[in-house]
Amino acid sequence: MISLSRVVGAPRLLFALCLILVFFALGWTSATLIQMETSQRADRLWQESGEVVHHALTAADTGLFQWIAVENSHPYFDYLASHAPERRYDDMFAPPQANEALAPSPFLLETNPFVRLHFLVAPAGEISSPEAPAAGWRVPASAVPAAARAARTAHDLAALRSTRAGANFHAIFPAAASAAIRRAEASGGGLFSARESPPAPAGTDDGGGAPRFTGAITSFYPAWLDGELYLLRRIGTTQGDSIQGIWVDWSFLRNTLIGAVAERLPGARYLPAPEIPAKKTAPIDMSENEYHLIALPAVLKVAAPDTANVPAFSRTRLLLAVCWVFAAFALLGSGGLFLGTVALSERRASFVSAVTHELRTPLTTFQLYTEMLATDMVSEDVRKDYLATLHSESVRLSHLVENVLDFARLEKGRTLRRDETLSVGAILGRCEPRIRDRLEACGMTLVCHNTDTTENLLLLTDGTAVEQILFNLADNASKYASGPGRSVTLSINANANTVVFSFADNGTGIPASALKKIFQPFNRSAEDAAGSKPGVGLGLALSRQLARRLGGDLKLAHTGPDGTTFHLYILRSPAKS
């Protein structure tokens, strides 16, 4: 048979499981929403980053195209330090004569911070630069560069020559540049379409002297050669292809491009991309956040947006916090209601069990004794004993019913207090005989310590309630502290505001396991009710509630092997004693 404790324990286990499931669901929902918020924030940040990158690339490519278009518009003879306008398309590399009017190269008159050097590679491989006129090359006096600039360009030209000196440069650099230009032409041209300048004069002789321009010219094509960035174009001459180029100051150009996006793209970098076709526009590797420039073979590498650092007070998190708070209150409320309901159910079950046992024994006694008395089955002497037993059982049942009814009234909030001014002696005179009879019925004696001083102390209280409390204490002692030689001592003490009734027995004390629930109503289990101790576990609970309704209190002062002591505190009357 399933015990009552196991039955009432099942709802608590079920409620605990429900709490676990609810909190698990809330936690899973919260984690999912936070993950969704993080993912949406990451998508938004990536989108915003992509838009910023798109604008940055568009701006960079637009500026670079404009600059390269200007460079592309220069005719081939601008790559000579000076030239005779009358023979612009004749004897391309022939130095100006002494009697010829000269036009200086615009590169002598202007500077571009993105350009280290403009240079020209003759078909035979000689390298020259319009910004560093060769010795003996006539240049108008107004176009002679300043000493500092002349020194810088001479240094760059010497570096270009020394870096690619001799056969290595003649064989590798022009061939690589020509191959790159041809690939661009085969794929539809370089940055700009190939164009034709006015052809060389008809009937010119290409058998000797300086090379002459044939009219073929390509647009500039960017290329990385030996770690440096160049813009290169091919010029057709009567003695083979010549290459005109711009040595780009990549460091300055890169810093300029980065400075334009540093505020919106912190940590951005421009990196060379020698193997990337210039016309590819899609990102080459989203995981590395690299995006192509169109104008130059370079990529913009940006830092990944910080998608993990979600604000602590985001809208979703605030909403989740509110939901958790309301859920906690709801669970606390429902938990309190559930536990209260379960506790009430347990109390009712315990009460029914105890009352059933309490009523079964006396009712059985009543039925048996009255039947025997009614049929004259007992003698006159036994009849008197039976009548005394019936009277005792009726008193006990009356006390039980009185406690139950009073407790029910207190639970419903009804007041039982009928204030009256009584002396301590008057109260003891009303309840002492009843208490003594109850104790003597169990073989116990009552010892009352009351001095003349306390005898006349006045109390503003309900005498009936005080009497019921003291009788309940005596009834409790008769059940749990009775035995040969056992006694109860009732002592009266007073202080400024209260009178203390000390009710002490010399029994075995209260077990430690029962101390926490001795003032709880119906705290007796079915096993207790079925034991040898009568009662429903209501006396102490009712007594404490009555004492507190009177403005005082009932407390356990001491318990141990030497006995148990309760203190009842009752308010003194404000009137002078």
QUIRACOR-V360717 format. One record per backbone hydrogen bond with DSSP energy under -1.0 kcal/mol. NH is the residue of the N-H (numbers start at 1). CO is the residue of the C=O. E is the energy in kcal/mol with one decimal. If there is no record, write none. Layout:
# QUIRACOR-V360717
<<NH/CO/E> <NH/CO/E>>
This chain:
# QUIRACOR-V360717
<<7/3/-1.6> <8/4/-2.6> <9/5/-1.1> <10/6/-1.0> <13/9/-1.9> <14/10/-2.5> <15/11/-2.9> <16/12/-2.6> <17/13/-2.4> <18/14/-2.4> <19/15/-2.5> <20/16/-2.3> <21/17/-2.5> <22/18/-2.8> <23/19/-2.8> <24/20/-2.4> <25/21/-2.7> <26/22/-2.8> <27/23/-2.8> <28/24/-3.0> <29/25/-2.7> <30/26/-2.8> <31/27/-2.9> <32/28/-2.4> <33/29/-2.7> <34/30/-2.7> <35/31/-2.3> <36/32/-2.6> <37/33/-2.8> <38/34/-2.7> <39/35/-2.6> <40/36/-3.1> <41/37/-2.7> <42/38/-2.6> <43/39/-2.8> <44/40/-2.7> <45/41/-2.9> <46/42/-2.9> <47/43/-2.6> <48/44/-3.1> <49/45/-3.0> <50/46/-2.9> <51/47/-2.5> <52/48/-2.5> <53/49/-2.8> <54/50/-2.7> <55/51/-2.5> <56/52/-2.6> <57/53/-3.1> <58/54/-2.6> <59/55/-2.7> <60/56/-2.6> <61/57/-3.2> <62/58/-2.5> <63/59/-2.2> <64/60/-2.5> <65/61/-2.9> <66/62/-2.1> <67/63/-2.1> <68/64/-3.1> <69/65/-2.7> <70/66/-1.8> <71/67/-2.3> <72/68/-2.9> <73/69/-1.3> <74/71/-1.2> <78/75/-1.6> <79/76/-1.7> <80/77/-1.5> <83/103/-1.7> <87/84/-1.7> <90/87/-1.3> <92/211/-1.7> <94/91/-1.4> <100/97/-1.1> <103/83/-2.4> <105/81/-2.5> <108/105/-1.9> <110/106/-1.5> <115/112/-1.9> <116/247/-3.2> <117/247/-1.3> <119/245/-2.7> <120/128/-2.7> <121/243/-3.3> <122/126/-2.5> <125/122/-2.2> <128/120/-2.1> <132/129/-1.1> <137/134/-2.1> <143/140/-1.7> <144/141/-1.1> <150/146/-3.0> <151/147/-2.6> <152/148/-2.1> <153/149/-2.9> <154/150/-2.2> <155/151/-2.1> <156/152/-2.4> <157/153/-2.7> <158/154/-2.5> <159/155/-2.3> <160/156/-2.6> <161/157/-2.6> <162/158/-3.1> <163/159/-2.5> <164/160/-1.5> <170/166/-2.1> <171/167/-2.8> <172/168/-2.6> <174/169/-1.1> <176/172/-3.2> <177/173/-2.7> <178/174/-3.0> <179/175/-2.6> <180/176/-2.3> <181/177/-2.4> <182/178/-2.5> <183/179/-2.2> <184/180/-2.1> <185/181/-2.6> <186/182/-2.5> <187/183/-1.6> <188/185/-1.2> <189/184/-3.0> <191/220/-1.4> <195/217/-1.5> <197/215/-1.9> <204/201/-1.1> <214/236/-2.5> <217/195/-1.1> <218/234/-1.8> <221/232/-2.5> <223/230/-2.4> <225/228/-2.4> <228/225/-1.6> <230/223/-2.6> <231/246/-1.9> <232/221/-2.4> <233/244/-2.2> <235/242/-3.6> <236/216/-2.8> <238/212/-2.0> <240/237/-1.3> <242/235/-3.2> <243/121/-1.9> <244/233/-2.3> <245/119/-2.7> <246/231/-2.2> <247/117/-3.5> <248/229/-2.0> <249/114/-3.3> <250/248/-1.8> <253/249/-2.6> <254/250/-3.2> <255/251/-2.2> <256/252/-2.1> <257/253/-2.4> <258/254/-2.7> <259/255/-2.4> <260/256/-1.2> <261/258/-1.3> <262/258/-1.1> <265/261/-2.8> <268/265/-1.8> <269/301/-2.7> <271/299/-2.7> <273/297/-2.5> <276/273/-1.5> <280/277/-1.4> <290/285/-1.4> <291/300/-2.1> <293/298/-2.4> <298/296/-2.2> <299/271/-2.6> <300/291/-3.7> <301/269/-3.6> <302/289/-2.2> <307/305/-1.4> <310/308/-2.1> <314/311/-1.1> <318/314/-2.5> <319/315/-2.3> <320/316/-2.6> <321/317/-2.6> <322/318/-2.4> <323/319/-2.5> <324/320/-2.8> <325/321/-2.4> <326/322/-2.8> <327/323/-2.9> <328/324/-2.7> <329/325/-2.5> <330/326/-3.0> <331/327/-3.0> <332/328/-2.8> <333/329/-3.0> <334/330/-3.1> <335/331/-2.9> <336/332/-3.0> <337/333/-2.8> <338/334/-3.1> <339/335/-3.3> <340/336/-2.6> <341/337/-2.6> <342/338/-3.1> <343/339/-3.0> <344/340/-2.9> <345/341/-2.8> <346/342/-2.7> <347/343/-2.9> <348/344/-3.0> <349/345/-2.6> <350/346/-3.1> <351/347/-3.1> <352/348/-3.2> <353/349/-2.5> <354/350/-2.9> <355/351/-3.4> <356/352/-2.5> <357/353/-2.0> <358/354/-2.9> <359/355/-2.8> <360/356/-2.2> <361/357/-1.4> <363/359/-2.2> <364/360/-2.3> <365/361/-2.3> <366/362/-3.3> <367/363/-2.7> <368/364/-2.6> <369/365/-3.0> <370/366/-2.5> <371/367/-1.7> <372/368/-2.1> <373/369/-2.9> <374/370/-2.8> <375/371/-1.4> <376/373/-1.2> <377/372/-2.6> <383/379/-2.3> <384/380/-1.6> <385/381/-1.4> <386/382/-2.7> <387/383/-2.6> <388/384/-2.2> <389/385/-2.4> <390/386/-2.7> <391/387/-2.2> <392/388/-2.4> <393/389/-2.8> <394/390/-2.1> <395/391/-2.2> <396/392/-2.3> <397/393/-2.4> <398/394/-2.5> <399/395/-2.5> <400/396/-2.1> <401/397/-2.9> <402/398/-2.4> <403/399/-2.3> <404/400/-2.3> <405/401/-2.6> <406/402/-2.4> <407/403/-2.6> <408/404/-2.3> <409/405/-2.1> <410/406/-2.3> <411/407/-2.5> <412/408/-1.6> <413/410/-1.5> <414/409/-2.3> <420/461/-2.1> <422/459/-2.5> <424/457/-1.9> <425/455/-2.3> <427/423/-1.9> <428/424/-2.5> <429/425/-2.4> <430/426/-1.4> <431/427/-1.8> <432/428/-3.0> <435/431/-2.4> <436/432/-2.8> <437/433/-2.5> <438/434/-1.9> <439/435/-2.3> <440/436/-2.9> <441/437/-1.7> <442/439/-1.4> <443/440/-1.4> <444/439/-2.8> <445/486/-1.2> <447/488/-3.2> <449/490/-3.0> <455/451/-2.1> <456/452/-1.1> <457/454/-1.0> <459/422/-3.7> <461/420/-2.5> <466/462/-2.1> <467/463/-2.5> <468/464/-2.3> <469/465/-2.2> <470/466/-2.5> <471/467/-2.4> <472/468/-2.2> <473/469/-2.0> <474/470/-2.1> <475/471/-3.0> <476/472/-2.3> <477/473/-2.2> <478/474/-2.4> <479/475/-1.1> <480/476/-1.9> <481/477/-2.6> <486/483/-2.0> <488/445/-2.6> <489/504/-3.4> <490/447/-3.2> <491/502/-2.6> <492/449/-1.6> <493/500/-2.2> <495/498/-2.6> <499/570/-2.8> <500/493/-3.2> <501/568/-2.9> <502/491/-3.1> <503/566/-3.0> <504/489/-2.6> <505/564/-2.6> <506/487/-1.1> <514/511/-1.3> <520/517/-1.3> <522/537/-1.2> <529/525/-2.7> <530/526/-1.9> <531/528/-1.3> <542/538/-2.7> <543/539/-2.4> <544/540/-2.5> <545/541/-2.0> <546/542/-2.6> <547/543/-2.5> <548/544/-2.4> <549/545/-2.2> <550/546/-1.4> <551/548/-1.3> <552/547/-2.5> <553/569/-1.3> <555/567/-2.4> <557/565/-2.2> <558/565/-1.8> <560/563/-1.2> <563/560/-2.0> <565/558/-3.2> <566/503/-2.6> <567/555/-2.7> <568/501/-2.5> <569/553/-3.3> <570/499/-2.3> <572/497/-2.9> <573/458/-2.4>>
